[in-house]
Amino acid sequence: MGLNVLILAGSRPGRPDPMAQAAGISHKAILPICGTPMISRVISALQAVEGIGRIAICIERPDVLAGIVPDNVTFIPPAAGPSASVMRALDTLGTPLLVTTADHALLEPGWIRAFMQGARDSGCDVAAGIAMEPDIQRDVPGTKRTMIRLADGAFSGCNMFLFRTPAAYGVIRLWQKLEAERKHPFRMARILGLGILLRFILRRLTRADVCRRIGQLSHARVALVPLPDGRAAVDVDKPADLELVTRLLSVAPAT
């Protein structure tokens, strides 16, 4: 059957994406980079990986992708938030399920393979791809990414998640609780535990600590999988990202 994939491509109700607005289009997913819509680049990278099965796209208006994506993709309507949308996709596609985003325009098959191998080697139920700060500085010097700074190094997320087993549902339920409190940091901290927050403030929290705590709360094995290429942390969220990605795609072949 292969590994099924979910691409998150929707827009939040009542909050048009500024990148889409600036380009005069309805969705950022179809923003052209070097003449190719971003989501087409993501799909091409996925299709180049051995063992990829069904590709599903979560978007509220599939019609905007007519003539852009292959006819055999599956469309899944978005739910109330990202976590609920992933839950809906799991109910439809089952596990294992690879999740990425339509604005991951630099996505390369080699990154996907490395992520999948790292997740398998960890024996986890859920994995998240990350890029360490030194690798980001080496491969995309000068770029500004959101960094999580822990005792064993700073990293940025790579918009790649693998829900390997049914135990992943526990992580999504925890994600939903945190998402519901996203405007209340103290409540989020209470969910995770004040001990975790204190260790984070004191710079004593490690990646293993984070995975262990999420595992305790979700009853699942969680892994953060570092990717070898710092470019994997780059998505298109602002004009500077678009300029960077356009420049990188014009000089670097996919692997």
C-alpha positions as CSV (number, residue, x, y, z in Angstrom):
1,M,0.0,0.0,0.0
2,G,2.9,2.4,0.6
3,L,3.3,5.3,2.9
4,N,0.4,7.7,2.8
5,V,1.0,11.5,2.9
6,L,-1.0,14.5,4.0
7,I,-0.1,18.0,2.7
8,L,-1.6,20.8,4.7
9,A,-2.5,23.5,2.2
10,G,-5.5,25.3,3.6
11,S,-6.0,28.9,4.8
12,R,-7.4,29.8,8.2
13,P,-11.0,31.1,8.0
14,G,-11.1,34.9,8.1
15,R,-7.3,35.2,8.0
16,P,-6.1,35.4,4.4
17,D,-2.5,34.6,4.0
18,P,-0.5,37.8,3.4
19,M,1.8,36.1,0.9
20,A,-1.3,35.0,-1.1
21,Q,-2.8,38.4,-0.9
22,A,0.4,40.1,-2.1
23,A,0.5,37.8,-5.1
24,G,-3.2,38.3,-5.9
25,I,-4.1,34.6,-5.4
26,S,-6.5,32.7,-3.1
27,H,-4.0,30.3,-1.5
28,K,-0.3,30.4,-0.7
29,A,-0.1,26.8,-1.9
30,I,-0.3,27.9,-5.6
31,L,2.3,30.7,-5.2
32,P,4.6,30.2,-8.2
33,I,8.3,29.9,-7.5
34,C,10.6,29.8,-10.6
35,G,7.4,29.3,-12.6
36,T,6.1,26.3,-10.6
37,P,3.4,26.4,-7.9
38,M,4.9,25.5,-4.5
39,I,2.5,22.6,-3.9
40,S,3.6,21.1,-7.2
41,R,7.2,21.1,-6.0
42,V,6.2,19.3,-2.8
43,I,4.3,16.7,-4.7
44,S,7.1,16.1,-7.1
45,A,9.6,15.6,-4.2
46,L,7.2,13.1,-2.6
47,Q,6.6,11.2,-5.8
48,A,10.3,10.7,-6.2
49,V,10.6,8.7,-2.9
50,E,10.2,5.0,-3.1
51,G,7.2,3.6,-1.2
52,I,5.0,6.7,-1.2
53,G,1.4,5.7,-1.5
54,R,-1.7,7.9,-1.5
55,I,-1.1,11.7,-1.4
56,A,-3.9,13.7,0.3
57,I,-4.3,17.4,0.4
58,C,-6.1,19.2,3.2
59,I,-7.6,22.3,1.7
60,E,-11.1,23.9,2.0
61,R,-11.3,24.7,-1.8
62,P,-9.9,21.8,-3.9
63,D,-11.0,23.7,-7.0
64,V,-8.1,26.2,-6.7
65,L,-5.8,23.2,-7.4
66,A,-7.5,22.2,-10.6
67,G,-5.0,21.5,-13.3
68,I,-2.1,22.0,-10.8
69,V,-2.0,18.7,-8.9
70,P,-2.3,15.1,-10.3
71,D,-5.8,13.7,-10.8
72,N,-5.2,10.8,-8.4
73,V,-4.6,13.0,-5.2
74,T,-7.2,12.7,-2.4
75,F,-8.7,15.8,-0.9
76,I,-9.6,16.0,2.8
77,P,-11.6,19.0,4.1
78,P,-9.9,20.9,6.9
79,A,-11.2,20.6,10.5
80,A,-11.2,23.2,13.2
81,G,-7.4,23.5,13.4
82,P,-4.2,21.8,12.2
83,S,-4.4,19.1,14.9
84,A,-8.0,18.2,14.1
85,S,-7.2,18.2,10.4
86,V,-4.4,15.7,11.0
87,M,-6.7,13.6,13.2
88,R,-9.2,13.5,10.4
89,A,-6.6,12.4,7.9
90,L,-5.5,9.7,10.3
91,D,-9.0,8.4,10.5
92,T,-9.2,8.4,6.7
93,L,-5.7,7.2,5.7
94,G,-4.5,5.4,8.9
95,T,-0.9,5.0,10.0
96,P,1.8,5.4,9.1
97,L,1.1,8.9,7.8
98,L,3.7,11.4,6.7
99,V,2.6,15.0,7.1
100,T,4.1,18.1,5.5
101,T,3.0,21.5,4.2
102,A,2.4,23.1,0.8
103,D,4.8,25.9,1.5
104,H,7.8,23.5,2.0
105,A,9.0,24.5,-1.5
106,L,12.6,23.3,-1.1
107,L,11.5,19.8,0.0
108,E,13.9,17.2,-1.5
109,P,13.5,13.4,-1.8
110,G,16.7,12.9,0.1
111,W,15.4,14.8,3.1
112,I,12.3,12.6,3.2
113,R,14.4,9.5,3.0
114,A,16.7,10.6,5.8
115,F,13.7,11.6,8.0
116,M,12.0,8.3,7.4
117,Q,15.2,6.3,8.2
118,G,15.8,8.3,11.3
119,A,12.2,7.7,12.5
120,R,12.5,4.0,11.9
121,D,15.8,3.8,13.7
122,S,14.4,5.5,16.7
123,G,11.5,3.0,17.0
124,C,9.1,5.9,17.8
125,D,5.4,6.2,17.3
126,V,5.6,9.9,16.3
127,A,8.6,11.8,14.8
128,A,9.2,15.4,13.9
129,G,11.9,16.6,11.6
130,I,14.2,19.3,12.9
131,A,17.3,21.2,11.7
132,M,20.0,22.1,14.1
133,E,21.2,25.7,14.3
134,P,24.8,25.1,13.0
135,D,23.4,23.3,10.0
136,I,21.0,26.1,9.2
137,Q,23.8,28.7,9.6
138,R,26.0,26.6,7.3
139,D,23.5,26.0,4.6
140,V,21.4,29.1,4.6
141,P,23.6,31.8,6.3
142,G,21.7,34.9,7.3
143,T,18.2,33.4,7.2
144,K,16.0,34.1,10.2
145,R,14.2,31.0,11.5
146,T,12.2,30.5,14.7
147,M,14.6,28.6,17.0
148,I,13.9,26.5,20.1
149,R,16.9,26.8,22.3
150,L,17.6,23.9,24.6
151,A,20.5,22.8,26.7
152,D,21.8,20.5,24.0
153,G,21.5,22.9,21.1
154,A,19.0,25.2,19.2
155,F,16.9,23.9,16.4
156,S,14.1,24.8,14.1
157,G,11.2,22.7,12.8
158,C,11.2,21.3,9.3
159,N,7.5,20.9,8.6
160,M,7.8,17.1,8.5
161,F,6.0,14.8,10.8
162,L,5.5,11.0,10.8
163,F,2.7,9.3,12.7
164,R,4.0,5.8,12.5
165,T,1.6,3.8,14.7
166,P,-1.9,4.1,16.2
167,A,-0.3,5.3,19.4
168,A,0.1,8.6,17.5
169,Y,-3.5,9.4,18.3
170,G,-2.3,10.2,21.9
171,V,0.1,12.8,20.6
172,I,-2.6,14.5,18.5
173,R,-4.9,14.6,21.4
174,L,-2.2,16.4,23.4
175,W,-1.6,18.7,20.5
176,Q,-5.3,19.6,20.4
177,K,-5.2,20.5,24.1
178,L,-2.2,22.7,23.6
179,E,-3.7,24.2,20.4
180,A,-6.9,25.1,22.4
181,E,-4.7,27.1,24.9
182,R,-2.4,28.7,22.3
183,K,-3.4,32.2,23.4
184,H,-2.8,31.3,27.1
185,P,0.9,30.4,27.5
186,F,0.6,29.8,31.3
187,R,-2.2,27.2,30.7
188,M,0.0,25.5,28.0
189,A,2.8,25.4,30.5
190,R,0.5,23.8,33.1
191,I,-0.4,21.1,30.6
192,L,3.2,20.3,29.9
193,G,4.2,20.6,33.6
194,L,5.8,23.5,35.4
195,G,9.0,21.5,35.9
196,I,9.5,21.4,32.1
197,L,8.9,25.2,32.0
198,L,11.4,25.8,34.8
199,R,14.1,23.6,33.1
200,F,13.5,25.5,29.8
201,I,13.9,28.9,31.5
202,L,17.1,27.7,33.2
203,R,18.4,26.2,29.9
204,R,18.6,22.8,31.4
205,L,15.9,21.2,29.2
206,T,17.2,18.8,26.5
207,R,15.6,17.3,23.4
208,A,15.4,13.9,25.2
209,D,13.6,15.6,28.1
210,V,11.0,17.1,25.7
211,C,10.4,13.8,24.0
212,R,10.2,12.0,27.3
213,R,7.6,14.4,28.7
214,I,5.4,14.4,25.6
215,G,5.6,10.6,25.7
216,Q,4.5,10.5,29.3
217,L,1.5,12.8,28.6
218,S,0.5,11.0,25.3
219,H,1.5,7.4,26.1
220,A,3.5,7.3,22.9
221,R,7.2,7.2,21.9
222,V,8.3,10.5,20.4
223,A,11.5,11.4,18.5
224,L,13.0,14.6,17.2
225,V,14.9,13.6,14.0
226,P,17.7,16.0,13.0
227,L,18.0,16.3,9.2
228,P,21.5,16.8,7.6
229,D,20.6,19.8,5.5
230,G,19.8,23.2,7.2
231,R,17.7,24.2,4.2
232,A,15.0,21.8,5.4
233,A,14.0,24.4,8.0
234,V,13.1,26.9,5.3
235,D,9.4,27.4,4.4
236,V,7.8,30.4,2.7
237,D,6.1,32.5,5.3
238,K,7.3,36.0,4.3
239,P,8.7,37.9,1.4
240,A,12.3,37.3,2.5
241,D,11.6,33.5,2.5
242,L,10.2,33.8,-1.1
243,E,13.4,35.6,-2.2
244,L,15.6,33.1,-0.5
245,V,13.8,30.0,-1.8
246,T,13.7,31.5,-5.4
247,R,17.5,32.1,-5.2
248,L,18.2,28.6,-3.8
249,L,16.0,26.8,-6.4
250,S,17.6,28.7,-9.2
251,V,21.1,27.2,-8.4
252,A,20.6,23.9,-6.5
253,P,19.3,20.7,-8.1
254,A,17.1,18.4,-6.0
255,T,18.6,15.2,-4.6
